[in-house]
Amino acid sequence: MIPNSTPPPNLTTFFNGFSNEELHQIGLALIQQSQHSFQLQQHIHHPAASQHSPRRPPRPTHPSLETISSIPSLMNH
């Protein structure tokens, strides 16, 4: 674990080291990873839900589109 005596990292300085394209790719990778882990948690914690509709796994496409479109506006601030 990280000792409490270390200061938190400066995110502004950290992200300034990347170009906008790299930040965009990082954001997309984080979204894909979070969606993947979310789907895994759904299958693990809710096995009954997957039994009701085995042919239609839950795929949140609309929230992911909204999140992807909001990334450039976050980077501009």
C-alpha positions as CSV (number, residue, x, y, z in Angstrom):
1,M,0.0,0.0,0.0
2,I,1.0,3.6,-0.4
3,P,2.1,5.3,2.8
4,N,-0.1,8.1,4.0
5,S,3.0,10.4,4.1
6,T,3.3,10.6,0.3
7,P,1.4,13.5,-1.3
8,P,-1.3,12.7,-3.9
9,P,-0.1,12.9,-7.5
10,N,-0.8,16.1,-9.4
11,L,-3.2,14.9,-12.1
12,T,-2.8,18.1,-14.1
13,T,0.9,17.7,-14.4
14,F,0.5,14.0,-15.2
15,F,-2.1,14.5,-18.0
16,N,-0.2,17.4,-19.5
17,G,2.5,14.8,-20.5
18,F,0.0,13.3,-23.0
19,S,-1.3,14.6,-26.2
20,N,-5.1,15.0,-26.8
21,E,-5.1,11.8,-28.9
22,E,-3.3,9.8,-26.2
23,L,-5.8,11.1,-23.6
24,H,-8.7,10.1,-25.8
25,Q,-7.3,6.6,-26.2
26,I,-6.7,6.4,-22.4
27,G,-10.3,7.5,-21.9
28,L,-11.7,4.9,-24.3
29,A,-9.6,2.2,-22.7
30,L,-10.9,3.1,-19.2
31,I,-14.5,3.1,-20.5
32,Q,-14.0,-0.3,-22.1
33,Q,-12.3,-1.7,-19.1
34,S,-15.0,-0.4,-16.7
35,Q,-17.8,-1.8,-18.9
36,H,-16.1,-5.2,-19.1
37,S,-15.7,-5.4,-15.3
38,F,-19.3,-4.2,-14.9
39,Q,-20.6,-7.0,-17.1
40,L,-18.5,-9.6,-15.2
41,Q,-19.9,-8.4,-11.9
42,Q,-23.4,-8.7,-13.4
43,H,-22.9,-12.3,-14.3
44,I,-21.3,-13.1,-11.0
45,H,-23.7,-11.4,-8.6
46,H,-26.9,-11.9,-10.7
47,P,-26.9,-15.4,-12.1
48,A,-30.7,-15.5,-12.1
49,A,-31.0,-12.5,-14.4
50,S,-28.8,-14.1,-17.0
51,Q,-31.0,-17.3,-16.8
52,H,-34.2,-15.3,-17.7
53,S,-32.7,-13.9,-20.9
54,P,-29.7,-16.1,-22.0
55,R,-29.9,-14.9,-25.6
56,R,-29.8,-11.2,-24.7
57,P,-26.9,-10.3,-22.4
58,P,-27.1,-6.8,-20.9
59,R,-25.1,-4.3,-23.1
60,P,-25.4,-0.7,-22.0
61,T,-24.7,1.0,-25.4
62,H,-26.5,4.3,-24.8
63,P,-24.6,5.2,-21.6
64,S,-21.3,4.4,-23.3
65,L,-22.0,6.6,-26.2
66,E,-22.9,9.5,-23.9
67,T,-19.7,8.9,-21.9
68,I,-17.5,8.8,-25.0
69,S,-19.0,12.0,-26.4
70,S,-18.4,13.8,-23.0
71,I,-14.6,13.0,-23.0
72,P,-13.5,15.9,-25.4
73,S,-15.5,18.4,-23.3
74,L,-13.8,17.2,-20.1
75,M,-10.3,17.6,-21.7
76,N,-11.0,21.2,-22.8
77,H,-11.4,22.5,-19.3
